[in-house]
Amino acid sequence: SDEIQSACFQIFWFCIEHNIKLVSTWIPRELNVLADELSKRDDPCDWQLHPAVFADLSQEWGPFTVDLFASDHNFQMRPYYTFFHSPGSHGVNAFSLQWPRGAWCNPPFAVISRAIAYAALHRAMVTLITPLWPGAVWWPSLIENE
């Protein structure tokens, strides 16, 4: 496809510019079982708030400056940060950044507690999206930091 060809050219020119020698090797599927299996798994944390809801919230509370917890499949705006390197992302690991004022913070459920603590520690002025789960372990700290 055109997307794959474009990605290949980007990788090629990146390697040229950075003096990287890239060598590819074909590996039979039966010798690459683990990587093949991992490539077929869905990430349950890779979900997205409906774009119309994002647009409404952006109108109400935005404009937002950055999408802190995204993937190349679910980002709502650019720039965006991902957990793992992604060609379109601005960077990796939102917890390694100073969160700018107006950041869009829609973390995966597994890191909501950490996102709340990080925002509180750094007095970050962000829009934090969480489910309405009063029984969640992180709920009291969310209410304390209102």
SERO-4910 file (N, C-alpha, C, O; in steps of 0.05 Angstrom, whole numbers):
BEGIN
 pado doro    nc1    nc2    nc3   cac1   cac2   cac3    cc1    cc2    cc3    oc1    oc2    oc3
  Ser    A     17    -24      0      0      0      0     17     25      0     41     24      6
  Asp    A      5     48     -6     20     73     -7     30     80     21     52     92     24
  Glu    A     14     74     42     22     80     69     48     65     77     66     77     89
  Ile    A     49     40     70     72     24     77     96     33     61    118     35     73
  Gln    A     93     40     36    115     50     20    125     76     31    149     81     33
  Ser    A    107     93     39    115    119     51    130    115     76    151    128     81
  Ala    A    121     97     93    135     91    119    163     80    113    182     87    127
  Cys    A    165     63     93    192     52     86    211     74     77    234     74     84
  Phe    A    201     92     61    218    114     52    226    132     76    249    141     77
  Gln    A    208    137     95    215    153    118    237    139    134    256    152    143
  Ile    A    234    113    138    255     98    153    281     99    138    302    103    150
  Phe    A    280     95    112    304     95     95    319    122     98    343    122    104
  Trp    A    305    144     95    317    170     97    326    177    125    347    191    129
  Phe    A    312    168    145    320    172    173    347    158    177    365    169    189
  Cys    A    349    133    168    374    118    171    397    132    156    419    133    167
  Ile    A    392    142    132    413    156    117    422    181    133    446    185    136
  Glu    A    403    197    142    410    221    156    425    216    182    441    233    190
  His    A    420    194    195    432    188    221    454    167    220    463    156    240
  Asn    A    463    161    195    485    142    191    479    115    204    496    104    218
  Ile    A    455    105    200    447     80    211    447     59    189    435     63    168
  Lys    A    459     36    194    459     14    175    436     -4    183    436    -16    205
  Leu    A    416     -7    166    393    -23    171    394    -48    154    395    -46    130
  Val    A    393    -71    167    394    -96    153    369   -112    160    364   -116    184
  Ser    A    354   -120    140    330   -135    146    334   -165    139    350   -171    120
  Thr    A    321   -182    153    323   -210    149    296   -223    151    280   -217    169
  Trp    A    290   -241    132    265   -255    133    267   -278    152    287   -293    151
  Ile    A    247   -282    169    247   -304    188    222   -320    184    200   -308    183
  Pro    A    224   -346    180    200   -362    176    181   -360    201    190   -358    223
  Arg    A    156   -360    195    136   -357    217    140   -377    240    137   -369    263
  Glu    A    147   -401    233    151   -421    255    174   -415    273    176   -426    295
  Leu    A    193   -398    264    215   -390    281    210   -362    294    227   -352    308
  Asn    A    187   -351    289    180   -324    299    153   -324    312    138   -305    310
  Val    A    147   -346    326    120   -350    338    113   -329    358     90   -318    357
  Leu    A    130   -322    376    124   -302    397    117   -275    385     97   -263    391
  Ala    A    135   -264    367    130   -238    355    105   -239    338     89   -220    338
  Asp    A    100   -261    324     76   -263    308     51   -263    325     31   -250    318
  Glu    A     52   -277    347     29   -277    366     24   -250    378      1   -241    379
  Leu    A     45   -236    387     42   -210    399     31   -190    379     16   -171    387
  Ser    A     38   -192    354     29   -173    334     -1   -176    328    -13   -157    317
  Lys    A    -13   -198    336    -42   -202    331    -60   -196    355    -84   -198    353
  Arg    A    -48   -188    377    -64   -182    402    -75   -154    400    -63   -136    390
  Asp    A    -99   -152    411   -112   -126    415   -103   -114    442   -100   -129    461
  Asp    A   -100    -89    443    -93    -75    468   -119    -64    480   -131    -46    469
  Pro    A   -129    -76    503   -154    -66    514   -153    -38    524   -174    -25    529
  Cys    A   -129    -27    528   -126      1    537   -126     20    514   -127     45    518
  Asp    A   -126     10    490   -125     27    466   -153     34    457   -162     23    436
  Trp    A   -167     51    472   -194     58    466   -195     88    462   -175    102    468
  Gln    A   -217     99    452   -219    127    446   -246    138    454   -267    125    449
  Leu    A   -246    161    465   -271    176    470   -282    184    442   -266    191    425
  His    A   -307    182    439   -319    188    413   -310    216    404   -312    235    420
  Pro    A   -301    219    379   -292    245    369   -312    268    372   -304    291    376
  Ala    A   -338    262    370   -358    283    374   -359    292    403   -363    316    409
  Val    A   -355    274    422   -353    281    450   -328    298    455   -329    318    469
  Phe    A   -306    289    443   -281    305    446   -286    333    435   -277    353    447
  Ala    A   -299    336    412   -304    362    400   -321    379    418   -315    403    421
  Asp    A   -341    367    431   -358    382    450   -341    391    474   -344    414    482
  Leu    A   -325    374    485   -309    381    508   -287    401    501   -281    419    517
  Ser    A   -277    399    477   -258    419    467   -271    446    465   -258    467    471
  Gln    A   -295    447    456   -310    472    454   -315    484    482   -313    508    486
  Glu    A   -321    466    501   -328    475    528   -303    482    545   -303    503    558
  Trp    A   -282    465    544   -259    468    561   -233    474    547   -213    479    560
  Gly    A   -233    473    521   -209    476    505   -203    505    499   -214    523    511
  Pro    A   -185    510    481   -172    489    464   -151    474    480   -138    485    498
  Phe    A   -148    449    473   -128    432    486   -101    435    472   -100    441    448
  Thr    A    -80    432    487    -53    436    476    -39    411    467    -22    412    449
  Val    A    -45    388    479    -31    363    473    -49    340    483    -63    343    502
  Asp    A    -47    318    469    -61    293    477    -39    276    491    -21    265    478
  Leu    A    -42    272    518    -20    260    533    -20    229    532      2    217    534
  Phe    A    -43    216    529    -44    187    530    -57    176    505    -81    169    506
  Ala    A    -43    175    484    -55    167    458    -39    145    445    -19    136    456
  Ser    A    -49    136    423    -35    118    406    -39    128    377    -54    147    373
  Asp    A    -25    116    358    -29    125    331    -57    117    320    -64    124    298
  His    A    -72    102    336    -99     94    328   -121    111    341   -143    112    331
  Asn    A   -115    123    364   -136    137    378   -131    166    386   -146    177    402
  Phe    A   -110    178    375   -104    206    383   -127    224    374   -139    220    353
  Gln    A   -132    244    391   -153    263    385   -143    289    372   -158    304    359
  Met    A   -117    294    375   -105    318    365    -75    315    364    -64    296    375
  Arg    A    -62    333    350    -33    334    349    -24    359    365    -38    379    363
  Pro    A     -2    358    379     15    335    383      3    316    403    -15    322    418
  Tyr    A     12    291    401      3    271    420     27    254    429     47    251    414
  Tyr    A     25    242    453     45    225    464     35    197    467     11    193    472
  Thr    A     52    178    464     45    150    465     61    135    486     81    146    497
  Phe    A     53    110    493     69     94    512     93     82    498    114     78    511
  Phe    A     91     76    472    113     64    457    117     82    433     99     96    424
  His    A    141     80    422    147     97    398    126     91    376    119     69    370
  Ser    A    118    113    364     99    112    342    108    134    322    114    156    331
  Pro    A    108    128    296    118    147    277    105    175    278    118    195    273
  Gly    A     80    177    285     66    202    286     67    217    312     58    240    314
  Ser    A     77    203    333     75    216    360     97    237    363    117    237    350
  His    A     91    255    382    110    276    388    131    266    408    153    278    410
  Gly    A    125    245    421    144    233    441    131    210    455    109    201    449
  Val    A    146    199    474    138    175    489    137    181    519    154    195    529
  Asn    A    118    169    532    115    170    561    108    197    572    126    213    579
  Ala    A     83    202    574     73    228    585     83    233    613     85    256    622
  Phe    A     89    212    628     99    216    656    127    226    657    137    233    678
  Ser    A    141    228    634    168    239    634    168    269    626    189    281    624
  Leu    A    144    280    623    141    308    614    131    326    636    120    317    656
  Gln    A    135    351    632    120    371    648     95    377    632     96    386    610
  Trp    A     72    370    643     47    373    629     40    402    624     38    417    644
  Pro    A     36    410    600     29    438    594      0    444    602    -17    427    603
  Arg    A     -4    469    608    -31    478    615    -49    472    591    -42    476    568
  Gly    A    -73    461    596    -92    456    575    -88    429    562    -99    424    540
  Ala    A    -73    411    574    -68    385    562    -94    367    564   -109    369    584
  Trp    A    -98    351    544   -120    331    544   -108    306    556    -89    295    546
  Cys    A   -120    296    578   -110    274    593   -131    253    595   -148    254    613
  Asn    A   -131    233    577   -151    211    577   -135    185    580   -131    171    561
  Pro    A   -125    180    604   -107    157    608   -122    130    607   -146    129    612
  Pro    A   -107    109    600   -118     82    603   -126     77    632   -114     88    650
  Phe    A   -146     61    636   -156     56    663   -134     48    682   -134     55    706
  Ala    A   -115     32    673    -94     21    690    -76     43    701    -62     38    721
  Val    A    -75     67    689    -56     87    699    -71    112    709    -59    134    712
  Ile    A    -97    110    713   -112    133    723   -102    143    750    -98    167    754
  Ser    A    -96    124    768    -86    132    795    -60    147    792    -55    168    805
  Arg    A    -42    137    775    -16    150    771    -20    178    758     -6    196    765
  Ala    A    -39    180    739    -43    206    726    -54    226    746    -46    249    745
  Ile    A    -72    218    763    -83    236    784    -60    245    802    -58    269    808
  Ala    A    -44    227    811    -22    234    829     -2    252    816      8    271    828
  Tyr    A      4    246    791     24    262    776     13    291    772     28    310    775
  Ala    A    -12    293    764    -24    319    760    -25    335    786    -19    359    786
  Ala    A    -31    322    808    -32    336    834     -4    344    842      0    367    851
  Leu    A     15    326    840     43    333    848     54    356    833     68    373    845
  His    A     48    358    807     59    379    790     40    402    786     45    421    771
  Arg    A     17    402    801     -3    423    799    -10    428    770    -13    452    761
  Ala    A    -14    407    755    -19    409    726    -48    418    722    -67    407    734
  Met    A    -52    437    704    -79    446    697    -87    431    671    -82    441    649
  Val    A    -99    408    674   -106    391    651   -135    383    652   -148    386    673
  Thr    A   -145    374    630   -172    362    629   -168    332    631   -158    320    613
  Leu    A   -175    321    654   -171    293    660   -198    278    656   -218    285    669
  Ile    A   -198    259    639   -222    244    633   -220    217    647   -201    202    644
  Thr    A   -241    211    663   -243    185    677   -272    176    676   -290    192    672
  Pro    A   -276    150    679   -303    140    682   -315    149    709   -300    156    727
  Leu    A   -341    150    711   -355    157    736   -356    131    752   -376    117    751
  Trp    A   -335    125    767   -333    101    783   -327    107    812   -304    106    820
  Pro    A   -347    115    827   -343    122    856   -330     99    872   -317    105    892
  Gly    A   -332     74    863   -320     52    878   -291     47    870   -278     29    882
  Ala    A   -280     61    850   -253     56    842   -233     66    863   -238     84    878
  Val    A   -211     52    864   -190     58    884   -180     87    881   -172     99    901
  Trp    A   -181     98    858   -171    125    853   -192    147    857   -185    171    857
  Trp    A   -217    139    861   -239    159    862   -235    179    885   -238    203    880
  Pro    A   -228    171    910   -225    191    931   -203    212    925   -206    235    931
  Ser    A   -181    203    912   -160    223    906   -169    241    884   -159    264    882
  Leu    A   -186    232    867   -196    249    845   -214    271    857   -212    294    850
  Ile    A   -231    263    876   -249    283    888   -234    302    906   -240    326    906
  Glu    A   -213    293    919   -196    311    936   -183    332    919   -178    354    929
  Asn    A   -176    326    894   -161    345    877   -179    361    859   -169    373    840
  Glu    A   -204    362    864   -223    378    847   -216    407    848   -229    423    835
***
